[in-house]
Amino acid sequence: MAQFYKELKELRNSRKISLEEISERTKINVLYLKAIESGNLSDIETPYLRLFLRAYAEEIGGDSQRALEQLDSFMGIKPISIISPSIIDEEVMDENEAEIKNFRFFTDLEYRKDYIIGGVFSLILIFSILIFQKIFNQESNAYIDNNGPVLKTQIVPLTNEDLLKNYILSKSSEEILPVKPPFFIKIKTLNQTALTFKTDTLSLVKTLIKPNQEINLDPFIKTSELIFTSTKDIIIFINGYQLEQVSGMNNPLQLIIKPEPPSIAIYQYKPLI
């Protein structure tokens, strides 16, 4: 039972279905599909995990309900059990009294069933509201498409080590700035991105910039470095001067600003193939 995710992977392989095909149809990131097949279930939040597992099982022709039950067993989630009322000993009652007792017994049982069903539906409703509140909250890492909730790839700030390991330099340039230090950087963005800011006079700063947010960096006078995960729909100003040549890039961008002479080096990166 603990290896159920291996059985799902074997079923997918036997039917010659690739993870990319499943991702294309369900809009679930391949990284989460790999996490399911490797048993790294803690990497996915529980509400999304159940949605993803159900969609994955159905796409490979498996039993999605059985997969969810196996998931509950693997995660140690016990099903709710209902204790049946004790059996009434009818042998000690006369015929009329037995009929009255039976009538009361089954009537009470029906009421209990109604209360239980109502309670279960109430819990489902509350749980659904909490999920959708999380999905639509600005802090959520999910969005909704025609196939339901899908997790976005989480954006994290990059370092020089990340650039060396996962990217290659595609283009570089350098130009003189028409402004002098101290330098004041202002950033406006319509899309989410992440920034790493390094200067000799301040400690390393890593920050996530949300859509429609404007930030101002602390002024600096020495050589400094900025690394963006992307600059799509981003406007960058330095002392009020707009750096038009650094906007609109989907891949990481590294800027090195030098005080003497005032200049900026621009390095564009692309992912390793």
CORSULCOR-V783664 format. One record per pair of residues at least 12 apart in sequence whose C-alpha atoms are under 10 Angstrom apart, sorted by the first residue. I is the first residue (numbers start at 1). J is the second residue. If there is no record, write none. Layout:
# CORSULCOR-V783664
<<I/J> <I/J>>
This chain:
# CORSULCOR-V783664
<<1/70> <1/71> <1/73> <1/74> <2/39> <2/70> <2/71> <2/73> <2/74> <2/75> <3/37> <3/38> <3/39> <3/70> <3/74> <4/37> <4/39> <4/66> <4/67> <4/70> <4/71> <4/74> <5/35> <5/36> <5/37> <5/38> <5/39> <5/40> <5/41> <5/53> <5/57> <5/67> <5/70> <5/71> <5/74> <6/36> <6/37> <6/38> <6/39> <7/37> <7/62> <7/67> <8/36> <8/37> <8/53> <8/56> <8/57> <8/60> <8/61> <8/62> <8/63> <8/67> <9/33> <9/34> <9/36> <9/37> <9/38> <9/57> <9/60> <10/37> <11/57> <11/60> <11/61> <11/62> <12/37> <12/56> <12/57> <12/59> <12/60> <12/61> <12/62> <13/60> <14/60> <15/60> <15/61> <16/60> <17/59> <17/60> <18/30> <18/60> <19/31> <19/33> <19/34> <19/56> <19/60> <20/33> <21/59> <22/55> <22/56> <22/57> <22/58> <22/59> <22/60> <23/56> <23/59> <25/55> <25/56> <25/59> <25/147> <26/52> <26/55> <26/56> <26/59> <26/145> <26/146> <26/147> <26/148> <26/149> <26/150> <27/52> <27/144> <27/145> <27/146> <27/147> <27/148> <27/149> <27/150> <27/151> <27/152> <28/51> <28/52> <28/55> <28/56> <28/147> <28/148> <28/149> <28/150> <28/151> <28/152> <29/52> <29/150> <29/151> <29/152> <29/153> <31/43> <31/153> <32/44> <32/48> <32/49> <32/52> <32/53> <32/151> <32/153> <33/49> <33/52> <33/53> <33/56> <36/49> <36/52> <36/53> <36/56> <37/53> <37/56> <39/74> <41/71> <41/74> <41/75> <42/75> <44/151> <45/151> <46/75> <47/127> <47/128> <47/130> <47/131> <48/131> <48/135> <48/142> <48/149> <48/150> <48/151> <49/68> <49/71> <50/64> <50/67> <50/68> <50/71> <50/72> <51/68> <51/148> <51/149> <51/150> <52/148> <52/149> <52/150> <52/151> <53/65> <53/67> <53/68> <53/71> <54/66> <54/67> <54/68> <55/147> <82/116> <84/109> <85/105> <85/109> <87/105> <88/101> <88/102> <88/105> <90/102> <131/149> <132/144> <132/149> <135/149> <135/150> <135/151> <136/149> <138/210> <138/211> <139/210> <140/152> <141/153> <141/154> <141/155> <142/154> <155/192> <155/193> <155/194> <155/195> <155/208> <155/209> <155/229> <155/230> <156/193> <156/194> <156/195> <156/196> <156/206> <156/207> <156/208> <156/228> <156/229> <157/193> <157/194> <157/195> <157/196> <157/197> <157/205> <157/206> <157/207> <157/208> <157/209> <157/227> <157/228> <157/229> <157/252> <158/194> <158/195> <158/196> <158/197> <158/206> <158/226> <158/227> <158/228> <158/229> <158/252> <158/253> <158/254> <159/195> <159/196> <159/197> <159/198> <159/204> <159/206> <159/226> <159/227> <159/228> <159/229> <159/254> <160/196> <160/225> <160/227> <160/254> <163/227> <163/252> <163/253> <163/254> <163/269> <163/270> <163/271> <163/272> <164/269> <164/272> <165/271> <165/272> <166/269> <166/270> <166/271> <166/272> <166/273> <167/251> <167/252> <167/268> <167/269> <167/270> <167/271> <167/272> <167/273> <168/252> <168/268> <168/269> <168/270> <168/271> <168/272> <168/273> <169/252> <169/253> <169/254> <169/267> <169/268> <169/269> <169/270> <169/271> <169/272> <170/267> <170/268> <170/269> <170/270> <170/271> <171/253> <171/266> <171/267> <171/268> <171/269> <171/270> <172/253> <172/254> <172/255> <172/265> <172/266> <172/267> <172/268> <172/269> <173/255> <173/264> <173/265> <173/266> <173/267> <173/268> <174/255> <174/256> <174/257> <174/263> <174/264> <174/265> <174/266> <174/267> <175/262> <175/263> <175/264> <175/265> <175/266> <176/257> <176/258> <176/260> <176/261> <176/262> <176/263> <176/264> <176/265> <177/238> <177/241> <177/243> <177/257> <177/258> <177/259> <177/261> <177/262> <177/263> <177/264> <178/238> <178/239> <178/241> <178/262> <178/263> <179/238> <179/239> <179/240> <179/241> <179/259> <179/262> <179/263> <180/221> <180/238> <180/239> <180/258> <180/259> <180/260> <180/261> <180/262> <180/263> <181/219> <181/220> <181/221> <181/222> <181/238> <181/239> <181/258> <181/259> <181/260> <181/261> <181/262> <182/218> <182/219> <182/220> <182/221> <182/222> <182/238> <182/239> <182/259> <183/217> <183/218> <183/219> <183/220> <183/221> <183/222> <183/224> <183/237> <183/238> <183/239> <183/240> <183/257> <183/258> <183/259> <183/262> <184/216> <184/217> <184/218> <184/219> <184/220> <184/221> <184/237> <184/238> <184/239> <184/240> <184/241> <185/215> <185/216> <185/217> <185/218> <185/219> <185/220> <185/236> <185/237> <185/238> <185/239> <185/240> <185/241> <185/242> <186/214> <186/215> <186/216> <186/217> <186/218> <186/235> <186/236> <186/237> <186/238> <186/239> <186/240> <186/241> <186/242> <187/209> <187/213> <187/214> <187/215> <187/216> <187/217> <187/234> <187/235> <187/236> <187/237> <187/238> <187/242> <188/209> <188/210> <188/211> <188/212> <188/213> <188/214> <188/215> <188/216> <188/233> <188/234> <188/235> <188/236> <188/237> <189/209> <189/210> <189/211> <189/212> <189/213> <189/214> <189/215> <189/231> <189/232> <189/233> <189/234> <189/235> <189/236> <190/209> <190/210> <190/211> <190/212> <190/213> <190/214> <190/231> <190/232> <190/233> <190/234> <190/235> <191/209> <191/210> <191/211> <191/212> <191/213> <191/230> <191/231> <191/232> <191/233> <191/234> <192/208> <192/209> <192/210> <192/211> <192/212> <192/213> <192/229> <192/230> <192/231> <192/232> <192/233> <192/234> <193/207> <193/208> <193/209> <193/210> <193/211> <193/228> <193/229> <193/230> <193/231> <193/232> <193/233> <193/234> <193/250> <193/252> <194/206> <194/207> <194/208> <194/209> <194/210> <194/227> <194/228> <194/229> <194/230> <194/231> <194/252> <195/207> <195/208> <195/209> <195/226> <195/227> <195/228> <195/229> <195/230> <195/231> <195/252> <195/253> <195/254> <196/208> <196/225> <196/226> <196/227> <196/228> <196/229> <196/254> <197/217> <197/224> <197/225> <197/226> <197/227> <197/228> <197/254> <197/255> <198/223> <198/224> <198/225> <198/226> <198/227> <198/256> <199/220> <199/221> <199/222> <199/223> <199/224> <199/225> <199/226> <199/256> <199/257> <200/220> <200/221> <200/222> <200/223> <200/224> <200/225> <201/220> <201/221> <201/222> <201/223> <201/224> <202/218> <202/219> <202/220> <202/224> <204/225> <205/217> <205/226> <206/226> <206/227> <207/228> <208/228> <208/229> <209/228> <211/233> <211/234> <212/233> <212/234> <214/234> <214/235> <214/236> <216/237> <219/238> <219/239> <220/257> <220/259> <221/257> <221/258> <221/259> <221/260> <222/257> <222/258> <222/259> <222/260> <223/256> <223/257> <223/258> <223/259> <223/260> <223/262> <223/263> <223/264> <224/255> <224/256> <224/257> <224/258> <224/259> <224/264> <225/254> <225/255> <225/256> <225/257> <225/258> <225/264> <225/265> <226/253> <226/254> <226/255> <226/256> <226/257> <226/266> <227/252> <227/253> <227/254> <227/255> <227/256> <227/267> <228/249> <228/250> <228/251> <228/252> <228/253> <228/254> <228/255> <229/249> <229/250> <229/251> <229/252> <229/253> <229/254> <229/269> <230/246> <230/247> <230/248> <230/249> <230/250> <230/251> <230/252> <230/253> <230/254> <230/268> <230/269> <231/246> <231/247> <231/248> <231/249> <231/250> <231/251> <231/252> <231/253> <232/246> <232/247> <232/248> <232/249> <232/250> <232/251> <233/247> <233/248> <233/249> <233/250> <234/246> <234/247> <234/248> <234/249> <235/247> <235/248> <238/257> <243/264> <245/266> <246/266> <246/267> <246/268> <249/268> <249/269> <250/268> <250/269> <250/270> <251/268> <251/269> <251/270> <251/271> <252/267> <252/268> <252/269> <252/270> <252/271> <253/266> <253/267> <253/268> <253/269> <253/270> <254/266> <254/267> <254/268> <254/269> <255/267> <255/268>>
